[in-house]
Amino acid sequence: QVRLVESGGGLAQTGDSLRLSCAAFGDAFSNYDMGWFRRSPGVGQDFVAAIRRSGESTYYADSAKDRFTIFRDNAKSTVYLQMNGLKPEDTARYYCAAGDDYYGLRVGKARYWGQGTQVTVSS
């Protein structure tokens, strides 16, 4: 079992940066590939980024490329999402997820989900 706790969301203006954190408690964090997703009303759930358990490989949705960076610190059992150049369309609740399949994470296949952290970007 893994419990995931996100933090770092908040209010931002267009062009601002935010760093989201997701701390894992329970099973060995390094056993899991990790991903970030977001959900917003009327849009549903979108994949944002994923990172292999080793941290050596990452994958991004087109909307996140060149602006967002996913990275992890296995010693701290934490995965991060650095978001730069925020836009109003990035407004959503952001969730981290832990999974067994790096490729499956891209389509939302995860074993554990956090409760999310809200990001609101104003123009």
N, C-alpha and C positions, 0 to 999 in steps of 0.2 A: 504493500500500500504506500502511496505517495500523496502527501497533501501539498498543494501548490498555493502560494500566497503572493499575489501581485501587488505592486505599489509603484508610485511615481507618476500616476496620472494627475490631471488637473486642467486648469484653464490656460490657454496659450493664445497668442496672436499669430497671424500668418507670418511665416518666416522664422518663428521661434523654434527652439529645440527642447525636447523632453527625453529623459531616459527612464524607461520602465524597467523594473526589476521583478523577478519571479523567484522566490525562495522555495526550495523543496525540503520537505520534512518526511522522514520515514525511510523508505528503501533507498539503496545506494543511487544517488543522483547520476553517477557516471554510467549506470546501466541503461539510461534512456536517451533517445533522441528527443530534442525539444523543439517546440514550435510556438509561434505567436499567431493569433487570429484576432479578428475584430468583427463585431456585430453592431449594426446600426439599424434603426427602424426603417422599414421599407427596402432595405438592401439585403438583409440576412447576414450570414456568416461568410467572411472572406478570409482566405489564407493570406498571411503576411510574410512570414519567414520561417525557415527551419534550420536547425544545426545538428550535425551528427554528434553522437555521444562523446567522441574524441575531440570535437571542436574543429576538426581539420577541414570540414566541408560545410558550406552554407548554400541556401537556395532562397530566392526572393520572388515574390509576386512582382509583376511589372510595375505596379503602383508603388512599390517600396524600393525598387532598384535605384541606386545612386543617391537615395535620401536616408534610408534606414540601414542600420547595421545590427545584426544579431551576433552576440558573443556570449560565452559562458565561462564561469570559473568553477571548475569541479571541486576545488578545495573548499569553496564557500557554498556549494550546492545551489548556485544561483545562475540564472540565465537572464540576459539583459536585451533590451531593444533600444538602441540609440536612434532617436528620430530627429532628423534635421530638416529644415525647410518645410515646416508643417503648413498644411493647407486646410481650409475649412472642410474639404471632403475627407480629411483624415479623422474627423469627429466620429467617435465610436467608443464602444466599450471593448477594451483589449484584454484578451485572455491568453494565458500560456497553457500549454498542454505537453504532456509527456507520453511518448509512444515507443513501441518496439521497432517500428518500421519507418525509416527516414523518408522513403518515398510515399508511404501511406499517409504521413502527416500532411502532405500537400493537399490531400482530399479530405482532411479532417478525421483520419483514423488515429485516435489517441486513446490511451488507457485512462489517463487522468487529466482533469481540467481544474483550473483555478476558478475563483469567483469573479475575476475580472477587475479592471481599474478603468475609470472613465477618463477619456481624453476629449476635450472640447476646444476646438480651434475657431476663433472668431476672425472675421475679415477686417 
